[in-house]
């Protein structure tokens, strides 16, 4: 869709794709780049004084971007980092931190398998851990697994659209379930696109737009990469996702 619309001078609001190489003129991306997904997990490894990190990834551009970003970040922090394909993972990797980025089913299967290893990794993270379905499927097996989330509900009122807490309440009333960060990304993109249309913003003005949505801050750099928003990190505790970030208020998620 991006080549068809953007090359024709139209704006396309992207709420789902976060692979770093998606950036192009006219593609208005709200999610933070995939290469930053495990920044928080790497920081946790530094905090725990873990000196080795292994990233097990699946195929595809998204998984590659996440893995390469995590390995680069770890190396910058003095951690010995390596990347392998998920199918090559063995129990020999259990003496350091292990981060997994594959399809949802792959992440769940790897976490189940790792729990059967003779010795647990010093730190375990998975991209799928950022979704409520991860805990629903794994139950207690998900305990202490770290995961990235693009969104965490807040009462703070953004410049565009409702607060994250208001959106979460509406979502629960309409669906009877908790919203994932993927749902929040889609809603934020809708509110942002509507606001841009009402203000008559074109490609040149959107590129310099600095604002905020229920997802968080919004800003694009000269290469059309999202630089205003940042991924946050959660840990599964007692069947709930809890923020690892400084300032988290616990499992309620309303900071």
C-alpha positions as CSV (number, residue, x, y, z in Angstrom):
1,X,0.0,0.0,0.0
2,X,2.8,2.5,0.9
3,X,4.3,2.7,-2.7
4,X,0.9,3.1,-4.2
5,X,-0.3,5.9,-1.9
6,X,2.9,7.6,-0.9
7,X,4.3,7.8,-4.4
8,X,1.1,9.4,-5.5
9,X,1.6,12.2,-2.9
10,X,-1.0,10.8,-0.4
11,X,-0.4,10.2,3.3
12,X,-0.7,6.7,4.7
13,X,-1.1,6.4,8.5
14,X,0.7,3.3,9.7
15,X,-0.3,1.8,13.1
16,X,0.9,-1.8,12.8
17,X,4.2,-2.0,10.9
18,X,7.3,-1.1,12.9
19,X,10.2,-2.6,10.9
20,X,12.9,0.1,10.6
21,X,13.1,-0.1,6.8
22,X,9.4,0.8,6.3
23,X,10.2,4.5,6.7
24,X,9.5,6.5,3.6
25,X,8.1,9.9,2.7
26,X,4.4,10.0,3.2
27,X,4.2,7.0,5.5
28,X,3.1,8.4,8.9
29,X,4.2,5.7,11.4
30,X,3.1,5.9,15.0
31,X,4.9,2.8,16.5
32,X,8.5,3.2,17.7
33,X,11.0,1.3,15.5
34,X,11.4,-2.4,15.9
35,X,15.1,-2.0,16.6
36,X,14.2,-0.4,19.9
37,X,11.8,-3.1,21.2
38,X,14.3,-4.8,23.5
39,X,16.0,-1.6,24.8
40,X,14.4,-2.1,28.2
41,X,15.3,-5.8,28.4
42,X,18.9,-4.9,27.6
43,X,18.8,-2.3,30.4
44,X,17.4,-4.9,32.8
45,X,20.3,-7.2,31.8
46,X,22.7,-4.4,32.7
47,X,20.9,-3.9,36.0
48,X,21.2,-7.6,36.8
49,X,24.9,-7.6,35.7
50,X,24.3,-10.2,33.0
51,X,27.3,-10.2,30.7
52,X,26.1,-12.5,27.9
53,X,23.0,-12.1,25.7
54,X,21.5,-14.3,23.0
55,X,18.7,-13.2,20.7
56,X,16.8,-16.0,19.0
57,X,14.9,-14.7,16.0
58,X,12.5,-16.0,13.4
59,X,12.5,-15.0,9.7
60,X,11.4,-11.7,8.3
61,X,12.3,-8.0,8.3
62,X,10.6,-7.3,11.6
63,X,12.4,-10.0,13.6
64,X,15.7,-9.1,12.0
65,X,15.3,-5.5,13.0
66,X,14.4,-6.4,16.6
67,X,17.3,-8.8,16.9
68,X,19.9,-6.5,15.3
69,X,18.7,-3.6,17.5
70,X,18.9,-5.7,20.7
71,X,22.4,-7.0,19.9
72,X,23.7,-3.6,19.0
73,X,22.3,-2.0,22.1
74,X,23.8,-4.8,24.3
75,X,27.2,-4.4,22.7
76,X,27.1,-0.7,23.4
77,X,26.5,-1.5,27.1
78,X,29.4,-3.9,27.2
79,X,27.4,-7.2,26.9
80,X,28.6,-10.0,24.7
81,X,25.7,-10.4,22.3
82,X,24.9,-12.9,19.6
83,X,22.0,-13.6,17.3
84,X,20.8,-17.0,16.1
85,X,17.7,-18.4,14.4
86,X,15.0,-19.8,16.7
87,X,15.4,-23.3,15.2
88,X,19.0,-23.4,16.3
89,X,18.3,-22.6,20.0
90,X,19.6,-25.2,22.5
91,X,19.9,-25.4,26.3
92,X,23.5,-24.3,25.9
93,X,22.3,-20.8,25.9
94,X,21.0,-20.9,29.5
95,X,23.9,-19.1,31.2
96,X,23.0,-15.6,30.1
97,X,20.1,-13.5,29.0
98,X,17.8,-14.9,26.3
99,X,15.5,-12.8,24.1
100,X,13.1,-14.3,21.6
101,X,11.4,-12.7,18.6
102,X,9.5,-14.9,16.2
103,X,5.8,-15.4,15.4
104,X,3.6,-15.4,18.5
105,X,3.3,-19.2,18.5
106,X,7.1,-19.5,18.2
107,X,7.7,-17.2,21.2
108,X,5.2,-19.2,23.3
109,X,6.7,-22.5,22.3
110,X,10.3,-21.3,23.1
111,X,9.3,-20.0,26.5
112,X,7.6,-23.4,27.3
113,X,10.8,-25.3,26.2
114,X,13.1,-23.0,28.1
115,X,11.2,-23.7,31.3
116,X,12.2,-27.3,31.0
117,X,16.0,-26.6,30.8
118,X,18.2,-27.8,33.7
119,X,19.1,-24.2,34.5
120,X,17.0,-21.1,33.7
121,X,18.4,-18.2,31.7
122,X,19.5,-15.2,33.9
123,X,16.9,-13.2,32.1
124,X,14.1,-14.2,29.7
125,X,12.3,-11.9,27.3
126,X,10.0,-12.3,24.3
127,X,8.2,-9.9,22.0
128,X,5.0,-11.9,22.4
129,X,5.1,-11.3,26.1
130,X,3.8,-7.8,25.5
131,X,0.4,-9.2,24.5
132,X,-2.3,-10.3,27.1
133,X,-2.7,-13.6,25.1
134,X,0.8,-14.6,26.1
135,X,-0.1,-14.8,29.8
136,X,-3.5,-16.4,29.0
137,X,-1.8,-19.2,27.1
138,X,1.2,-19.8,29.4
139,X,-0.3,-19.1,32.8
140,X,2.4,-19.5,35.5
141,X,5.0,-20.3,32.8
142,X,5.0,-16.6,31.9
143,X,6.2,-15.5,35.3
144,X,9.1,-13.0,35.2
145,X,9.2,-13.0,31.4
146,X,10.0,-9.5,30.0
147,X,8.3,-8.1,27.0
148,X,8.0,-4.8,25.0
149,X,4.8,-2.8,24.8
150,X,4.2,0.2,22.5
151,X,1.5,1.5,24.9
152,X,0.6,1.6,28.6
153,X,-2.6,3.3,29.6
154,X,-2.3,6.7,31.3
155,X,-4.7,9.3,32.6
156,X,-2.5,12.0,31.0
157,X,-4.6,14.0,28.4
158,X,-2.9,14.0,25.0
159,X,-3.2,16.8,22.5
160,X,-5.1,14.6,20.1
161,X,-7.9,12.2,21.1
162,X,-8.7,10.6,24.5
163,X,-6.3,9.6,27.3
164,X,-5.1,6.0,27.3
165,X,-7.2,5.3,30.4
166,X,-10.3,6.6,28.8
167,X,-9.7,4.5,25.7
168,X,-9.1,1.4,27.8
169,X,-12.4,2.0,29.6
170,X,-14.3,2.4,26.4
171,X,-12.7,-0.7,24.9
172,X,-13.6,-2.8,28.0
173,X,-17.2,-1.6,27.8
174,X,-17.5,-2.4,24.1
175,X,-15.6,-5.7,24.0
176,X,-15.5,-7.1,27.6
177,X,-11.7,-7.5,27.4
178,X,-8.6,-5.6,28.0
179,X,-7.1,-3.7,25.0
180,X,-3.7,-4.8,23.7
181,X,-1.1,-2.2,22.6
182,X,-1.9,-3.2,19.1
183,X,-5.5,-2.0,19.5
184,X,-4.2,1.2,21.1
185,X,-1.9,1.8,18.1
186,X,-4.8,1.5,15.7
187,X,-7.0,3.9,17.7
188,X,-4.2,6.4,18.0
189,X,-3.6,6.4,14.3
190,X,-7.3,7.0,13.6
191,X,-7.4,10.0,16.0
192,X,-4.2,11.4,14.5
193,X,-5.3,11.0,10.9
194,X,-8.6,12.7,11.7
195,X,-6.9,15.6,13.5
196,X,-4.5,16.0,10.6
197,X,-7.3,16.1,8.1
198,X,-9.3,18.6,10.0
199,X,-6.2,20.9,10.2
200,X,-5.5,20.4,6.5
201,X,-2.0,19.1,7.1
202,X,0.0,17.9,4.0
203,X,3.1,15.8,3.9
204,X,5.4,18.8,4.5
205,X,3.5,19.9,7.6
206,X,3.0,16.4,9.0
207,X,6.7,15.9,8.9
208,X,7.2,18.8,11.2
209,X,4.2,18.1,13.5
210,X,4.9,17.6,17.2
211,X,1.9,16.4,19.1
212,X,0.7,13.5,21.3
213,X,-2.0,10.8,21.2
214,X,-3.1,8.1,23.7
215,X,-0.1,6.1,22.4
216,X,2.3,8.8,23.6
217,X,4.4,11.5,21.9
218,X,4.4,11.8,18.1
219,X,7.3,13.2,16.1
220,X,8.9,12.2,12.8
221,X,12.6,12.8,11.9
222,X,13.7,13.9,8.4
223,X,13.8,10.3,7.3
224,X,10.1,9.8,8.4
225,X,11.1,7.5,11.3
226,X,9.1,7.8,14.5
227,X,11.3,9.5,17.1
228,X,8.8,10.9,19.6
229,X,7.4,7.6,20.9
230,X,9.3,5.0,22.9
231,X,8.7,1.4,23.6
232,X,8.2,0.4,27.3
233,X,9.0,-2.8,29.0
234,X,6.8,-5.1,31.1
235,X,7.3,-8.1,33.3
236,X,4.7,-10.8,34.0
237,X,4.0,-11.1,37.7
238,X,1.2,-13.2,39.2
239,X,-0.7,-13.3,36.0
240,X,-0.5,-9.6,35.2
241,X,1.8,-7.4,33.2
242,X,3.6,-4.8,35.3
243,X,5.8,-2.0,34.0
244,X,9.5,-2.3,34.6
245,X,10.1,1.4,33.7
246,X,10.7,4.0,36.4
247,X,7.5,5.6,37.5
248,X,5.3,2.5,37.0
249,X,2.5,2.3,39.5
250,X,2.0,-1.5,39.4
251,X,-0.4,-3.8,37.6
252,X,-3.2,-1.3,37.2
253,X,-1.3,0.4,34.5
254,X,-2.8,3.8,35.1
255,X,0.2,6.0,35.8
